[in-house]
Amino acid sequence: MATSTKGLPASSAFADRSALATPPVRRVRGLANAVVEDFSGRIRDRLLTPGDKLPTESEIMRAHDVSRTVVREALSKLQAAGLVETRHGIGTFVLPPRAGGVFRLDPSELGTSADVLAVLELRISLETESAGLAAMRRSEAHLQGMAEALRDFEHNIRSGGDTVAHDFRFHLQIAQATGNPYFADIMNHLGTTLIPRTRIAALRVQRSDDYLGRVHREHEEIYSAIARQDPDSARAAMRIHLTNSRERLRLAQEAARLQAASPHTASPS
């Protein structure tokens, strides 16, 4: 069923008034992947080197004959892969190749819930303080980047599109807002392995609007605290969000165990 934007309040910071004009989700993904492959290939072949600035969104749109939605999806994927970083108000730049440092996680090593729980514990420690520092140091450009990530996340809930890249993008924007490059460096090295639902089958199938809506509301609480420069509330909101993520993982793991034990039992809603 088509989603109407008519009922959304005009003041909503996250209203996506272009939703009805957005191409079908599968087509957006396919076109975005083609853009990603193009730039990944240029970086791999050193036609683009660390520090090089990518063309503007408008230039990429013209060169690839795609919409702004496709370009932003592609840039999110490139950023999540650690190939580029976006400096709001300046542009998107190629990052140096990832070194095989202590923060490099191989997604194949995160195949169990215990592994993902361990990463969540790391995130609670890291990102709680990151949110507090972001509240004290963020700029208007940082806030705009967070708001755009939230808007794209919300739009993709409605359209059934990918939310993982925008989820990661929101958390990365917070790390960048700390003004401490090491926070963003750690986040970039971890990449989208940070997002539990990318690693555990029980969470990958948990794609209900209700589940993602709760995640989005928690993100909004973090954003609001950072926007009003309230570091204590920002830390608390981030800790609640990541603790809830840990609990959602535990419940999904338990539901999967019960379903495996009783294959004819209906899954809980």
Secondary structure, DSSP 8 states (H G I E B T S, - for coil): -----TTS-TT-TT--TTGGGS--HHHHHHHHHHHHHHHHHHHHTTSS-TT-B---HHHHHHHHT--HHHHHHHHHHHHHTTSEEEETTTEEEE-------TT---GGG--SHHHHHHHHHHHHHHHHHHHHHHHHH--HHHHHHHHHHHHHHHHHHHHT---HHHHHHHHHHHHHHTS-HHHHHHHHHHGGGGSGGGT-HHHHT---HHHHHHHHHHHHHHHHHHHTT-HHHHHHHHHHHHHHHHHHHHHHHHHHHHHHH-TTS----
